[in-house]
Amino acid sequence: MRCTSEVVYPRYSLPFANLAFNLLNLVVLRSIIYAIAYAKSPVKIPSEPYYAVLWTLPILAIAHAAFVSLFF
């Protein structure tokens, strides 16, 4: 039986998969929700939370890649 790194160290790649899933949901679902809400509401919807998450997800991925060796 071969021992691959994904079997031995799944805690390294699972956060990246989770962050990618979060980014996909952010881009697809929030964009649809913002488009629907923008069409129905005369009030401008704040976009700062949307862009804050777009900045935060790559920072979390870089931090995880840099500091994961401290835990293993």
trRosetta pair geometry for C-beta under 8 A, 3 or more apart (Angstrom, degrees):
i j d omega theta_ij theta_ji phi_ij phi_ji
3 7 6.4 -120 -158 70 60 124
3 8 6.0 52 173 -47 101 119
4 7 5.1 93 62 6 80 100
4 8 7.2 -166 93 1 41 91
5 8 5.8 -64 -143 47 36 104
5 9 5.4 -25 177 36 77 108
5 12 7.7 -38 155 50 104 140
6 9 7.1 -68 -111 65 21 67
6 10 6.1 54 180 -91 60 72
6 13 6.0 -25 -121 21 89 149
7 10 7.1 -3 -138 -49 17 97
9 12 4.5 21 145 1 110 117
9 13 7.4 100 113 -5 83 89
9 72 6.6 11 -124 -116 118 150
10 13 6.3 -69 -154 48 48 93
10 14 5.5 49 156 -32 82 113
11 14 6.1 -45 -124 30 30 114
11 15 7.5 33 178 -15 56 99
11 68 7.8 170 118 -154 91 114
11 71 7.8 -94 121 109 136 131
11 72 7.7 168 75 -73 118 110
12 15 7.7 -79 176 28 22 98
12 16 7.8 5 142 -4 58 113
12 68 5.6 98 -119 167 83 152
12 72 7.4 -15 -66 -42 107 147
13 16 5.4 -58 -158 39 50 114
13 17 6.2 51 148 -22 77 103
14 17 5.5 -52 -146 36 37 112
14 18 6.3 39 155 -20 67 104
15 18 5.4 -53 -144 38 36 114
15 19 6.2 36 156 -19 68 104
15 60 7.9 -126 167 146 116 104
15 61 7.8 171 129 -110 100 63
15 64 5.2 -147 108 -150 145 159
16 19 5.7 -52 -144 38 32 110
16 20 6.3 33 154 -19 64 105
16 61 6.3 77 -114 -133 78 101
16 64 7.2 -166 -62 98 77 142
16 65 8.0 60 -77 -66 115 95
17 20 5.7 -54 -147 37 31 111
17 21 6.3 33 153 -19 64 106
18 21 5.7 -53 -147 37 31 112
18 22 6.3 33 153 -19 64 105
19 22 5.5 -51 -146 37 33 114
19 23 6.3 34 154 -20 64 105
19 57 5.4 143 -166 -164 100 95
19 60 6.2 -173 -108 94 132 116
19 61 5.2 170 128 -74 168 101
19 64 7.9 -156 -30 15 144 149
20 23 5.7 -52 -146 36 32 112
20 24 6.4 34 154 -19 64 105
21 24 5.7 -53 -147 36 31 112
21 25 6.4 28 155 -14 64 106
22 25 5.8 -57 -147 40 30 109
22 26 6.1 35 153 -24 65 107
22 53 8.0 -125 152 180 110 118
22 57 6.2 -169 97 -113 118 127
23 26 5.5 -51 -145 34 31 115
23 27 6.3 25 159 -15 65 106
23 57 5.3 139 -76 160 100 164
24 27 6.1 -57 -146 38 28 105
24 28 6.1 6 164 -1 65 114
25 28 6.3 -66 -135 49 26 97
25 29 5.1 -11 -174 14 69 122
25 30 7.6 77 138 -15 65 90
26 29 7.1 -45 -97 50 11 87
26 30 5.2 -11 -163 11 51 128
26 50 7.5 144 -175 -149 103 74
26 53 5.7 -156 -130 120 145 134
26 54 7.1 177 140 -74 144 74
26 57 7.5 -136 5 -37 156 149
27 30 7.2 -5 -64 46 6 95
27 31 6.1 4 172 -18 44 123
28 31 6.3 -77 -158 34 13 108
28 32 6.7 6 158 -13 58 110
29 32 5.8 -58 -151 36 32 109
29 33 6.2 27 155 -16 68 108
30 33 5.4 -53 -141 41 36 111
30 34 6.0 37 157 -20 68 105
30 50 6.0 165 147 -117 141 105
31 34 5.8 -52 -143 38 28 110
31 35 6.3 30 155 -20 62 107
32 35 5.7 -56 -148 35 30 111
32 36 6.4 26 156 -15 65 106
33 36 5.9 -56 -147 39 30 108
33 37 6.0 24 158 -13 66 112
34 37 5.8 -58 -139 44 29 107
34 38 5.8 32 159 -24 66 110
34 45 6.0 -166 -141 90 85 152
34 47 7.6 56 -136 -103 143 90
34 50 7.1 10 -67 -76 145 149
35 38 5.8 -53 -140 35 26 112
35 39 6.4 25 158 -19 60 107
36 39 5.9 -58 -151 34 28 109
36 40 6.4 6 159 -2 64 114
37 40 6.1 -69 -143 47 30 99
37 41 5.4 -5 171 6 71 123
37 45 5.6 75 114 -69 123 147
38 41 6.6 -66 -119 50 20 90
38 45 6.0 -94 -79 8 80 123
41 45 6.8 90 76 -54 138 97
46 49 6.6 76 110 3 103 91
47 50 4.9 -51 -166 38 68 120
47 51 6.0 59 140 -15 87 104
48 51 6.0 -62 -145 44 32 103
48 52 6.0 39 156 -28 68 108
49 52 5.4 -52 -142 33 32 116
49 53 6.6 30 160 -17 64 102
50 53 6.3 -60 -159 34 27 105
50 54 6.7 25 147 -17 62 108
51 54 5.2 -50 -146 36 41 116
51 55 6.5 38 154 -16 67 101
52 55 5.9 -58 -154 38 32 107
52 56 6.1 28 151 -22 67 113
53 56 5.4 -55 -136 38 35 112
53 57 6.2 40 167 -27 69 101
54 57 6.7 -42 -139 24 23 108
54 58 8.0 14 164 -2 51 102
55 58 7.1 -71 -167 41 32 98
55 59 6.5 25 150 -16 68 118
56 59 5.6 -65 -150 41 35 113
56 60 6.1 36 156 -22 72 106
57 60 5.8 -53 -146 35 30 111
57 61 6.5 30 155 -19 63 105
58 61 5.4 -53 -146 37 37 113
58 62 6.3 35 156 -17 69 104
59 62 5.9 -54 -147 38 31 109
59 63 6.2 30 154 -18 65 108
60 63 5.7 -55 -143 40 30 111
60 64 6.2 32 156 -20 65 106
61 64 5.8 -53 -146 36 29 110
61 65 6.4 27 156 -16 63 107
62 65 5.8 -56 -146 39 31 109
62 66 6.1 25 157 -16 65 111
63 66 5.9 -60 -143 40 29 108
63 67 5.9 -11 172 12 67 116
64 67 6.8 -75 -131 52 20 85
64 68 5.6 39 171 -53 64 107
65 68 6.4 -32 -129 3 19 115
67 70 5.2 -28 -174 13 73 120
67 71 7.6 62 141 -12 77 96
68 71 6.1 -61 -164 37 47 105
68 72 6.5 21 151 -2 78 110
69 72 6.0 -65 -137 50 39 96
